């Protein structure tokens, strides 16, 4: 509809009409310009000025800011949900990779295809590191067909070699989601009931070329108790959302279906699936369906020892002549590596270390607390100047006077980075505060409060110390990451248990002391 600003005036000349048109056009342009300026101002207010977070230290460098950002990245990886839950530590997962022409896009560098293959190799290593008694199978979607890349196996080297062989091939054709899901269901059909049945789909296309009704395939997945997780690379697809909702009826769809924003987010979404899923909901559903049966059961496993033969003999897994291997505890068949399933008697063969590495998911290590300067400089903790684990010296307090320490303890509640605050003298800070309120283009009071709130939400310790909630020992950020991601135990708690055992031995009946004297 045409805008009319002025009323109709009969009897006007052509010059008056032209002038009126110019006036109306100018008024419209002014209104549009004001609206654009208003939108620009509102958009500029929500822009995060990342360069304002970088401040120089007392020595004129930004080393303190860089170290703080590095600690934030390390600390973010360790802050996880540590609630003890029932998890499926014996997993059977099928990885479905999109090998269609959509993976040739370069929105993820170098391409979606090459980046996906690299992340899949990292995921296989991390998966077997966190789930040593689980198995993985890999399927590809290409030319409207489902291609078997790697069979279901517990050997990560086989999967990685097959993924590396895909680099020599180029993506082509359209994907077929129905064919891939049917092949995945057939691979998981014989999986034992005590383990999980999972499908991880890396989908980069916006369509699926299916030969039949895909909803029938989804119904068969639901009947087989198979859960799915989808990571999209282009946009959210309706059929994938339907797949997630039907195969995960007791979970939030946003937890199982995400679209990668960039390379870093793509890796985080994939690596997040290395942690065993929660199985209490599934077990409750099984118990409700079968009230007479118990959802918990015992599983028979074999713990073979490694043997070395003087002459080569055929292994039962690959039929290759080898001199070393492991003998099955039940039928004495020789297998090359562990963990695996005996090809002769179908007994699960593992090592005790594999079972111990899977155990930490059931009882995860609690997150450690950040230590403030007031707690670090307390009389009871002044002797803790070294990391309890690696013996690395902690950073010293920037203020040496007692008044400075008390003042810093009060200000530490609102600023977790006192080193940054001490970079400038108090006079310059007062001048900056005055210029902030008067100079145009600077932070307003509302922006300053948001900036402070963002700093308060950070979980990086200002003193560089992190304390265990149980033993109270102090650790550095590197030991915090190492203990939570690799060791899954607290060195301070383990050393305290060793000391208690030693004291019990000394207070015993003297048997150990007599034995040592005899030696």
C-alpha positions, -999 to 999 in steps of 0.1 A, spaced: 0 0 0 13 35 -9 21 58 20 1 91 21 14 118 44 -6 148 32 -42 153 25 -54 158 -11 -54 195 -21 -74 202 -52 -63 228 -77 -26 224 -71 -1 230 -99 25 205 -112 53 223 -94 34 220 -61 27 183 -67 64 176 -75 74 195 -43 50 175 -23 63 142 -37 99 152 -29 88 162 7 71 129 12 101 109 -1 124 128 22 102 122 51 101 84 43 139 83 40 143 101 73 120 76 90 138 47 75 171 61 84 161 66 120 148 31 122 180 17 107 200 38 132 178 26 160 183 -11 150 220 -5 146 223 11 181 203 -18 197 225 -43 179 257 -25 189 247 -27 225 246 -65 225 280 -68 208 306 -83 231 338 -62 230 363 -90 234 392 -66 231 381 -50 263 389 -83 282 425 -81 272 445 -59 296 482 -54 301 499 -66 332 524 -47 354 552 -57 331 534 -43 300 525 -77 285 493 -97 281 508 -129 294 484 -129 324 453 -126 302 465 -154 279 472 -177 308 438 -170 322 421 -179 289 441 -211 287 430 -220 322 394 -213 313 396 -238 284 412 -265 306 388 -259 335 358 -261 312 367 -296 301 368 -309 337 336 -293 350 311 -321 342 281 -336 359 295 -360 386 262 -374 398 265 -412 401 241 -428 376 236 -462 362 254 -463 329 258 -489 302 296 -496 303 292 -524 277 282 -505 246 275 -516 210 276 -485 187 272 -482 150 287 -450 135 270 -439 103 289 -414 81 274 -394 53 296 -400 22 274 -380 -3 281 -350 -24 269 -327 5 302 -335 24 322 -317 -3 311 -283 11 339 -262 26 320 -244 54 340 -267 77 377 -266 68 393 -282 49 360 -299 38 332 -316 57 344 -350 44 380 -347 55 372 -331 88 346 -358 96 371 -386 89 397 -370 111 372 -365 140 360 -400 136 395 -414 141 398 -393 172 364 -405 184 374 -441 179 405 -437 200 386 -418 227 357 -442 227 379 -473 234 399 -453 259 367 -446 279 349 -479 270 375 -506 266 350 -535 267 327 -520 241 324 -525 203 320 -502 173 309 -507 137 311 -481 109 287 -477 79 287 -452 51 260 -437 29 269 -432 -8 250 -433 -41 217 -442 -24 233 -473 -8 247 -483 26 283 -493 25 299 -513 53 331 -496 62 341 -517 93 325 -546 110 315 -547 146 347 -550 165 366 -540 197 399 -534 180 404 -497 173 433 -502 149 410 -520 124 385 -491 125 412 -464 121 428 -482 91 394 -484 74 387 -448 80 421 -438 66 413 -458 35 383 -436 29 405 -406 23 414 -420 -11 378 -420 -22 356 -390 -30 320 -385 -18 294 -390 -45 256 -394 -50 229 -390 -24 226 -406 10 200 -432 19 191 -430 55 167 -459 54 193 -483 39 219 -473 65 194 -477 94 184 -511 82 221 -522 80 228 -508 114 198 -526 129 210 -559 113 244 -554 129 229 -547 163 203 -574 161 226 -601 177 240 -577 204 235 -591 239 208 -576 260 231 -566 288 248 -540 266 235 -508 249 225 -506 213 233 -472 199 235 -454 165 255 -423 159 246 -405 126 268 -378 111 244 -363 85 256 -335 62 228 -336 36 193 -321 36 176 -350 20 175 -388 20 170 -410 -11 151 -440 4 136 -469 -15 107 -474 8 88 -460 38 114 -449 63 89 -447 91 86 -485 90 124 -487 96 121 -463 125 94 -485 141 117 -515 138 144 -496 156 121 -487 184 110 -524 187 147 -534 189 154 -509 217 180 -490 197 188 -454 206 200 -429 180 220 -397 181 222 -373 152 248 -346 145 238 -324 115 262 -303 94 238 -283 73 205 -277 91 179 -295 111 160 -321 91 125 -331 99 130 -369 94 160 -369 117 140 -351 144 113 -377 141 139 -404 144 153 -389 176 119 -384 192 108 -420 186 140 -438 195 146 -416 226 111 -411 241 123 -405 276 149 -379 268 150 -343 255 155 -342 217 180 -314 220 202 -337 239 204 -362 210 201 -340 179 224 -310 174 237 -291 144 275 -282 144 282 -245 145 319 -247 137 349 -270 138 353 -267 176 316 -273 183 316 -302 159 344 -319 178 328 -313 211 295 -329 200 313 -360 188 336 -364 218 307 -360 241 293 -393 230 324 -412 243 309 -411 278 285 -440 284 249 -430 283 225 -431 312 207 -465 313 184 -461 343 156 -448 322 159 -478 298 160 -502 327 130 -487 343 111 -491 310 121 -527 308 110 -533 344 77 -517 337 71 -539 307 83 -571 324 75 -569 361 84 -606 367 119 -603 354 148 -586 371 166 -560 350 199 -567 367 218 -599 359 253 -614 361 276 -616 331 303 -643 327 337 -630 316 371 -646 311 404 -630 322 431 -649 302 468 -645 305 492 -638 277 512 -668 264 542 -671 241 546 -703 220 580 -715 207 564 -722 173 537 -702 155 501 -714 157 469 -702 141 448 -678 161 410 -683 163 401 -647 154 421 -642 121 434 -677 113 470 -663 111 501 -679 124 513 -661 156 536 -670 184 519 -648 211 483 -644 222 458 -650 249 442 -684 257 404 -685 263 396 -693 299 369 -717 289 379 -735 256 417 -726 254 413 -710 220 440 -685 211 431 -649 203 455 -621 192 443 -591 213 419 -581 241 392 -572 247 373 -595 223 348 -623 222 360 -658 219 352 -670 183 347 -706 196 326 -703 228 314 -666 226 329 -658 260 338 -622 267 376 -620 272 390 -589 289 418 -578 313 412 -566 348 426 -532 337 398 -529 311 371 -534 338 388 -510 361 389 -483 334 352 -487 328 344 -486 365 351 -448 369 320 -439 349 298 -453 376 315 -433 404 331 -402 388 357 -381 405 340 -350 421 348 -316 407 374 -297 427 368 -262 442 386 -230 432 408 -216 460 406 -179 467 435 -158 478 420 -155 513 419 -193 517 453 -198 501 469 -173 525 452 -186 556 475 -197 584 464 -233 580 473 -234 543 504 -212 541 526 -243 539 509 -255 508 531 -236 483 536 -266 459 511 -287 440 505 -318 459 507 -340 428 535 -325 405 552 -303 431 550 -273 408 552 -240 428 520 -220 430 520 -183 420 527 -160 450 503 -134 462 507 -101 442 505 -81 475 528 -86 503 514 -62 529 488 -75 554 465 -46 545 467 -54 508 458 -90 515 427 -81 535 416 -56 509 422 -81 481 402 -108 500 372 -84 500 375 -75 464 381 -111 453 344 -119 457 335 -96 427 367 -100 406 382 -135 402 413 -120 385 431 -98 410 463 -99 388 444 -80 361 431 -55 386 466 -47 399 479 -41 364 469 -4 367 473 20 397 443 32 415 445 67 401 443 55 365 414 33 374 395 62 389 402 83 357 390 54 335 358 52 357 351 89 352 358 87 314 335 57 312 305 76 324 312 108 304 329 99 271 306 88 243 311 53 229 324 38 261 307 12 283 275 24 300 266 14 336 245 -14 322 273 -28 301 297 -26 330 274 -46 352 271 -73 325 309 -73 321 314 -78 358 287 -106 359 305 -124 331 337 -123 351 319 -136 382 306 -166 363 341 -178 353 354 -208 372 391 -201 370 409 -198 403 426 -165 409 453 -181 430 460 -210 405 449 -236 432 422 -261 431 412 -281 462 398 -316 466 365 -316 486 375 -348 505 412 -345 514 416 -307 511 449 -308 492 457 -281 466 465 -289 429 474 -269 398 451 -267 368 472 -292 348 469 -318 375 432 -310 378 427 -319 341 449 -349 342 432 -364 373 397 -359 359 404 -370 324 431 -397 327 436 -410 362 400 -405 375 413 -405 411 426 -380 436 463 -384 445 456 -368 479 428 -392 488 449 -422 476 479 -412 496 458 -408 527 444 -443 523 480 -456 520 490 -438 552 460 -453 570 469 -488 558 505 -483 569 495 -472 604 472 -502 607 501 -525 598 524 -509 624 497 -512 651 492 -549 643 505 -580 660 541 -576 646 538 -603 619 550 -579 592 579 -567 613 590 -603 620 589 -612 583 610 -582 574 636 -592 601 637 -626 586 645 -613 552 
